Amino acid sequence: MYRSLTLSLALTLAAATQADDMVWRGDFSTGDLSQWDNLIHAQGLSVQDKCTYRGDWAGKVTITGDEEFLWNGREDLNRTEFKYQPDAEYTREGEDTYFGWSFYLPETLTESRHELGYWESDQSWQQIFRFNIVGSTFGFQASRAPEPFWEETDFASAGVWRDVAMHIHWSTDPEKGFVDVWLDGEPKGREYFQTLANAEDPMFVQIGILRNQQPTPETILVDNARHGHSLEAVLADVKPSESVSCP
């Protein structure tokens, strides 16, 4: 009996500790979109319970080539996204952010570039770095750079839940700023570059689909978005990738 009570207490404390390690969650556990700060073209955003990474709900992003998904009429900004903006204290010079999210593609995306997760500066609206999908290839790129740092073939294949986690060190100095990336819990290494647009503007992240206008309807599921106080907290929510046939 005492052993059972001790184990129960230990599990409760572990769960409480992990919860305390989280700054924010965007895991759709509320069954709606209320965890997110803003919805870009909300007509393409919803929740569903047929296919999830964890829990009972996941976000669904659906885009078409209709004009309603153009941002200010620009054909190069066919988009619909979830937005999370941390408190400014987390993205100041010299600070660190630990962040991650999971995604699932019911069908492989087209061979044009899709920006499914990127960090941008508030007020000055400068995209600083992003993750791209081209077909089934997943890549990481500083937005001002002409080419990605790296690309991972087949990481964006259809029918597989994937997880992306990162440790961001914020700096206007390209020799100090860096991003470490983990794909499904496996490290891809550290890339140094200017991670802050300037010393004044806080940063936010948008997750969904941003692409040039095209007629092909496309869908991506998003789940398990989280901002932690530590890398350990963010990586604790990662599980092995697996093929899933979702309705």
C-alpha positions in Angstrom: 0.0 0.0 0.0 2.7 2.4 1.0 4.7 1.6 -2.2 1.6 2.3 -4.3 1.1 5.6 -2.6 4.7 6.5 -3.1 4.6 5.6 -6.8 1.4 7.6 -7.2 2.9 10.6 -5.5 6.0 10.4 -7.7 4.0 10.3 -10.9 1.9 13.2 -9.7 5.0 15.3 -8.9 6.6 14.4 -12.2 3.5 15.5 -14.1 3.4 18.7 -12.2 7.1 19.4 -12.8 6.7 18.9 -16.5 3.6 21.2 -16.6 5.7 23.9 -14.8 8.4 23.5 -17.4 5.9 24.7 -20.1 5.4 28.3 -20.9 2.6 27.6 -23.4 0.9 24.8 -25.3 -0.9 24.9 -28.7 -2.0 21.3 -28.7 -5.7 22.0 -29.3 -6.6 20.1 -26.1 -9.4 22.7 -25.6 -11.1 21.3 -28.7 -11.0 24.7 -30.4 -8.4 27.3 -31.6 -8.4 29.5 -28.5 -4.8 28.6 -27.4 -3.4 30.6 -30.4 -2.9 34.4 -30.4 -4.1 35.0 -34.0 -5.5 33.1 -37.0 -4.3 34.1 -40.4 -7.1 33.5 -42.9 -9.2 31.6 -40.3 -11.5 30.1 -42.9 -8.7 27.6 -43.6 -8.2 26.6 -39.9 -10.1 24.1 -37.8 -9.7 21.3 -35.3 -10.3 17.6 -35.9 -10.2 14.4 -33.8 -9.6 11.8 -36.4 -5.8 12.0 -36.5 -3.6 13.4 -33.7 0.0 13.3 -32.5 -1.1 13.4 -28.8 -4.4 13.8 -27.1 -7.8 14.0 -28.6 -7.5 17.0 -31.0 -5.2 18.4 -33.6 -5.3 21.5 -35.8 -6.2 21.3 -39.5 -4.9 23.7 -42.1 -6.5 23.7 -45.5 -5.6 26.0 -48.3 -6.8 26.5 -51.9 -5.9 28.9 -54.7 -9.0 31.0 -54.1 -8.5 34.7 -53.7 -9.7 34.6 -50.2 -6.4 33.0 -49.2 -4.2 35.8 -50.8 -2.6 38.2 -48.3 -3.4 41.7 -49.5 -3.9 40.3 -53.0 -0.4 39.1 -53.4 0.0 35.9 -55.4 3.2 35.0 -53.6 1.4 35.0 -50.2 -1.3 32.3 -50.6 -1.5 31.5 -46.9 -3.4 30.3 -43.8 -1.6 29.9 -40.4 -1.8 29.7 -36.6 0.2 32.5 -34.8 1.9 32.3 -31.4 3.6 35.4 -30.0 5.6 34.8 -26.8 5.9 37.5 -24.2 8.6 39.9 -25.4 10.9 38.9 -22.5 11.5 35.5 -24.2 12.9 36.9 -27.5 15.2 39.7 -26.4 18.9 39.9 -27.1 20.7 37.1 -25.4 17.6 35.1 -24.4 16.8 31.5 -25.3 13.6 30.0 -26.6 12.8 26.3 -26.6 10.0 25.5 -29.0 8.5 22.6 -31.1 5.5 21.3 -33.0 4.4 18.2 -34.8 2.9 17.9 -38.3 1.2 15.3 -40.5 0.6 15.4 -44.3 -2.4 13.4 -45.6 -0.9 13.8 -49.1 2.5 14.9 -50.3 2.7 18.7 -51.1 3.5 19.9 -54.5 7.0 20.6 -55.7 6.7 24.4 -55.1 8.1 25.8 -51.9 5.9 25.8 -48.8 6.8 27.7 -45.7 5.2 25.8 -42.8 6.8 27.4 -39.8 8.7 30.6 -39.5 9.8 33.3 -37.0 9.1 36.9 -37.8 9.7 40.3 -36.1 6.7 42.2 -34.8 6.1 45.7 -36.2 9.0 45.5 -38.7 7.6 42.3 -40.1 10.9 40.7 -41.1 10.9 36.9 -41.5 14.2 35.7 -40.0 14.2 32.0 -40.4 11.9 29.3 -41.6 11.2 25.6 -42.4 10.4 24.7 -45.9 8.7 21.8 -47.6 9.2 21.1 -51.3 7.5 17.9 -52.3 8.6 15.4 -49.6 11.8 17.3 -48.8 12.0 19.3 -45.5 14.6 22.1 -45.1 15.8 24.8 -42.7 16.8 28.2 -43.9 17.8 31.7 -42.8 15.3 33.8 -44.7 18.0 36.2 -46.0 20.1 33.3 -47.2 19.8 32.1 -50.8 19.9 28.4 -49.9 18.8 26.2 -46.9 21.3 25.2 -44.3 20.2 21.6 -44.8 17.5 19.5 -46.4 16.1 16.2 -45.2 14.7 14.0 -48.0 11.4 12.3 -47.3 10.9 13.9 -43.9 7.8 15.5 -45.3 6.4 12.3 -46.7 2.6 11.7 -46.5 1.1 9.5 -43.8 3.8 10.1 -41.1 3.6 12.2 -38.0 6.8 14.3 -37.6 8.1 16.5 -34.9 10.3 19.6 -35.1 12.0 21.0 -32.0 14.5 23.9 -31.6 16.6 25.8 -29.2 16.9 29.4 -30.4 19.4 31.9 -29.0 18.3 35.4 -29.9 20.9 37.9 -31.1 21.4 40.6 -33.7 25.0 39.4 -33.9 25.4 36.6 -36.5 28.3 35.2 -34.5 26.2 34.8 -31.3 22.7 34.0 -32.6 22.0 30.4 -33.3 19.3 27.7 -33.8 19.7 24.0 -32.9 17.1 21.8 -34.5 15.9 18.3 -33.6 13.8 16.2 -36.1 11.8 13.5 -34.3 14.2 14.0 -31.4 17.4 13.5 -33.4 19.8 16.5 -33.5 20.5 18.2 -36.8 23.2 20.5 -35.4 23.7 24.2 -34.7 23.5 27.0 -37.2 24.8 30.5 -36.4 23.2 33.6 -38.0 21.4 36.8 -37.0 18.3 35.5 -35.3 16.8 38.9 -34.3 15.8 41.6 -36.8 16.8 44.4 -34.4 17.1 45.1 -30.7 13.5 46.4 -30.3 11.0 44.1 -32.0 9.9 40.9 -30.3 9.5 37.8 -32.4 6.5 35.6 -33.2 6.0 32.2 -35.0 3.4 31.2 -37.5 2.7 27.6 -38.4 0.6 26.5 -41.4 1.0 26.9 -45.1 2.5 29.9 -46.9 3.0 29.3 -50.7 2.7 31.0 -54.1 -0.9 30.9 -55.4 -1.7 27.6 -57.1 -4.9 25.7 -57.8 -4.0 22.6 -55.8 -5.9 22.3 -52.5 -3.5 21.2 -49.7 -3.9 20.1 -46.1 -1.5 19.8 -43.1 -2.3 18.7 -39.6 -0.6 20.5 -36.7 -0.4 19.3 -33.1 1.8 19.3 -30.0 3.0 22.9 -30.4 4.8 23.9 -27.2 7.1 26.5 -25.7 9.1 25.3 -22.8 11.5 26.7 -20.1 14.0 24.0 -21.1 15.1 21.9 -24.0 14.4 18.8 -21.9 10.7 19.9 -21.5 10.3 20.3 -25.2 11.9 17.1 -26.2 10.0 15.1 -23.5 6.9 15.4 -25.7 8.6 13.7 -28.7 7.7 10.1 -29.7 9.1 7.9 -32.4 7.7 8.6 -35.9 5.2 6.2 -37.2 3.2 5.8 -40.4 -0.5 6.5 -39.7 -3.4 6.0 -42.1 -5.9 8.7 -41.1 -9.4 9.1 -42.5 
